Amino acid sequence: MRTHQLLLGIAALCMAHASIAQEKIAVLVPAVLDPSAPIEDSVKRECNVESMIGNEVFQRVSERYPGTAQFQNPGQTGDGYVLKVTITSVVGAGGGAWTGKKAISIRADVLQNSNIAATKDLNRQSGGGIYGGTIGTCKIMELIAVALGKDVAAWMPAALMVMKYAREPATQPASQSASQLAPEPAKDGATPPVAEKPAPSAEPKQ
């Protein structure tokens, strides 16, 4: 019995994943730089972090969801889900790994009908790895963008599944009205009998 239920659960999960894999997703490229996000002027000017993040997110999400499209304007996306990535912080100065570690923080929002249906904050940092001493700041930022793109793509299935089940109507009503709870009349129109309560037993007098 338990094995049968387990197999049914696995089959339902596989069907749900297959359904989610066919969802239409539009990724906004480039990513949006929050006006209050801290970022060095030289990094902002030379590295074009918004395009780095937007392109990597689009590439990684499209690998998981074939048919994913990219747009610059949310009004052009049409039906389906819209993935918007906002850069909330860029830490690091020019000079490569010699000026310390670099880090990027983002917020990924999945929009449905222009409303935020799922959101996730992510952060990655890097010193450039074994090549840190030989590559510049923008290259390190690019490595971080690749990692964040993979993180967003890995989060998307869970986000879409939660959204999918949240929009499905409940299979059973949470409560029933008094008319639903009342017994149905008999076919001949007679009122169904009501079980009588047993009379309380009299206690013996002292």
C-alpha positions as CSV (number, residue, x, y, z in Angstrom):
1,M,0.0,0.0,0.0
2,R,2.7,2.4,1.0
3,T,4.7,1.5,-2.2
4,H,1.7,2.2,-4.3
5,Q,1.2,5.6,-2.7
6,L,4.8,6.4,-3.1
7,L,4.7,5.6,-6.8
8,L,1.6,7.7,-7.3
9,G,3.4,10.6,-5.5
10,I,6.5,10.2,-7.7
11,A,4.3,10.1,-10.8
12,A,2.4,13.2,-9.8
13,L,5.7,15.0,-9.0
14,C,7.1,14.1,-12.4
15,M,4.0,15.4,-14.1
16,A,4.2,18.6,-12.2
17,H,7.8,19.1,-13.2
18,A,7.0,18.4,-16.8
19,S,4.2,20.9,-16.7
20,I,6.4,23.5,-15.1
21,A,9.2,22.9,-17.7
22,Q,6.7,24.0,-20.4
23,E,5.9,27.4,-18.7
24,K,6.5,30.5,-20.7
25,I,9.1,32.7,-19.1
26,A,10.4,36.1,-20.2
27,V,13.6,37.5,-18.7
28,L,14.1,41.2,-18.6
29,V,17.6,42.0,-19.9
30,P,19.6,43.9,-18.8
31,A,19.1,43.6,-15.1
32,V,18.0,46.7,-13.2
33,L,20.5,48.5,-11.0
34,D,18.7,49.8,-7.8
35,P,19.3,53.5,-7.6
36,S,20.4,53.1,-3.9
37,A,22.8,50.2,-4.7
38,P,26.4,50.9,-3.6
39,I,28.8,50.6,-6.6
40,E,32.1,52.1,-7.4
41,D,32.0,54.6,-10.2
42,S,34.8,52.9,-12.1
43,V,33.1,49.5,-11.8
44,K,29.8,51.0,-13.0
45,R,31.4,52.7,-15.9
46,E,33.7,49.9,-17.1
47,C,32.1,46.6,-16.2
48,N,28.4,47.0,-17.2
49,V,27.3,44.8,-14.4
50,E,23.6,45.1,-15.4
51,S,24.2,43.4,-18.8
52,M,26.5,40.8,-17.2
53,I,23.8,39.7,-14.7
54,G,20.9,39.9,-17.2
55,N,22.6,37.9,-19.9
56,E,23.8,35.2,-17.5
57,V,20.4,34.8,-15.9
58,F,18.7,34.6,-19.3
59,Q,21.3,32.0,-20.5
60,R,21.0,29.8,-17.5
61,V,17.2,30.0,-17.2
62,S,16.8,29.3,-21.0
63,E,18.9,26.1,-20.6
64,R,16.4,24.8,-18.0
65,Y,13.3,26.2,-19.8
66,P,13.7,26.0,-23.6
67,G,11.7,28.8,-25.3
68,T,12.6,31.4,-22.7
69,A,12.6,34.9,-24.3
70,Q,14.3,38.1,-23.3
71,F,12.8,41.6,-23.3
72,Q,13.8,45.0,-22.3
73,N,10.4,46.3,-21.6
74,P,7.9,44.4,-19.3
75,G,5.1,45.7,-21.4
76,Q,6.3,43.6,-24.3
77,T,6.4,40.2,-22.5
78,G,2.7,39.2,-23.1
79,D,1.3,36.3,-21.1
80,G,3.3,34.0,-18.9
81,Y,5.8,34.7,-16.1
82,V,8.3,37.6,-16.2
83,L,11.6,37.3,-14.4
84,K,13.1,40.6,-13.3
85,V,16.5,40.8,-11.6
86,T,17.5,43.8,-9.5
87,I,21.0,44.5,-8.5
88,T,21.0,45.6,-4.9
89,S,24.7,45.9,-4.1
90,V,28.0,45.7,-5.9
91,V,31.1,45.6,-3.7
92,G,34.6,45.9,-5.0
93,A,37.0,48.4,-6.4
94,G,39.2,48.4,-9.5
95,G,42.5,46.6,-9.4
96,G,41.4,43.0,-9.5
97,A,41.9,40.7,-6.6
98,W,44.6,43.0,-5.1
99,T,41.9,45.4,-4.0
100,G,40.0,42.7,-2.0
101,K,37.1,40.4,-2.8
102,K,34.2,41.4,-5.1
103,A,30.6,40.7,-4.4
104,I,27.2,41.2,-6.0
105,S,23.8,41.0,-4.4
106,I,20.6,40.6,-6.4
107,R,16.9,40.2,-5.9
108,A,15.1,37.9,-8.4
109,D,11.3,38.6,-8.8
110,V,8.9,36.5,-10.7
111,L,6.0,38.6,-11.9
112,Q,2.6,37.4,-12.9
113,N,0.1,40.0,-14.3
114,S,2.5,42.7,-13.2
115,N,2.4,41.5,-9.6
116,I,5.3,39.9,-7.7
117,A,4.4,36.3,-7.1
118,A,7.8,35.0,-5.9
119,T,11.0,36.6,-4.8
120,K,14.5,35.5,-3.8
121,D,17.6,37.4,-2.5
122,L,20.9,36.0,-3.6
123,N,24.6,37.0,-3.0
124,R,27.9,35.8,-4.4
125,Q,31.4,36.9,-3.9
126,S,34.8,35.9,-5.4
127,G,38.4,36.8,-5.3
128,G,39.0,35.4,-8.8
129,G,40.0,31.9,-7.7
130,I,43.4,30.6,-8.8
131,Y,43.6,33.3,-11.5
132,G,42.7,36.1,-9.1
133,G,46.1,37.7,-9.3
134,T,46.1,37.8,-13.1
135,I,42.6,39.0,-13.9
136,G,40.9,42.4,-13.5
137,T,37.8,43.4,-11.5
138,C,35.4,43.2,-14.4
139,K,36.4,39.6,-15.1
140,I,35.9,38.7,-11.5
141,M,32.5,40.4,-11.7
142,E,31.7,38.2,-14.7
143,L,32.6,35.1,-12.7
144,I,30.1,36.2,-10.0
145,A,27.5,36.9,-12.7
146,V,27.8,33.3,-14.0
147,A,27.3,31.9,-10.4
148,L,24.3,34.1,-9.8
149,G,22.8,33.1,-13.1
150,K,23.0,29.4,-12.1
151,D,21.6,30.3,-8.7
152,V,18.5,31.9,-10.2
153,A,17.9,29.1,-12.6
154,A,18.2,26.5,-9.8
155,W,15.6,28.5,-7.7
156,M,13.0,28.9,-10.5
157,P,11.5,25.3,-10.4
158,A,10.6,25.6,-6.7
159,A,9.3,29.2,-7.2
160,L,7.1,28.1,-10.2
161,M,5.8,25.0,-8.4
162,V,4.7,27.1,-5.4
163,M,3.0,29.6,-7.7
164,K,1.3,26.8,-9.6
165,Y,-0.3,25.2,-6.6
166,A,-1.1,28.5,-5.1
167,R,-3.3,29.4,-8.1
168,E,-5.1,26.0,-8.3
169,P,-8.5,25.9,-6.6
170,A,-8.8,23.8,-3.5
171,T,-10.2,20.3,-4.2
172,Q,-12.3,20.4,-1.1
173,P,-14.1,23.3,0.5
174,A,-12.6,24.5,3.7
175,S,-16.0,24.7,5.4
176,Q,-19.6,23.7,4.7
177,S,-22.7,25.7,5.2
178,A,-25.5,24.7,7.5
179,S,-27.6,23.7,4.4
180,Q,-24.8,21.4,3.2
181,L,-24.6,19.7,6.6
182,A,-28.3,19.2,6.9
183,P,-29.6,15.6,6.1
184,E,-31.1,15.2,2.7
185,P,-34.9,14.5,2.7
186,A,-36.1,11.0,1.9
187,K,-37.2,10.2,-1.6
188,D,-40.9,10.0,-0.6
189,G,-40.7,13.5,0.9
190,A,-40.8,12.3,4.5
191,T,-38.4,13.7,6.9
192,P,-35.6,11.2,7.8
193,P,-35.8,9.9,11.3
194,V,-33.7,11.5,13.9
195,A,-32.0,9.3,16.4
196,E,-33.4,9.8,19.9
197,K,-31.1,10.5,22.8
198,P,-31.3,8.0,25.6
199,A,-33.1,9.2,28.7
200,P,-30.8,9.9,31.6
201,S,-30.9,7.1,34.2
202,A,-32.5,8.1,37.5
203,E,-30.1,7.9,40.5
204,P,-31.3,5.8,43.4
205,K,-32.7,7.8,46.3
206,Q,-30.6,7.7,49.5
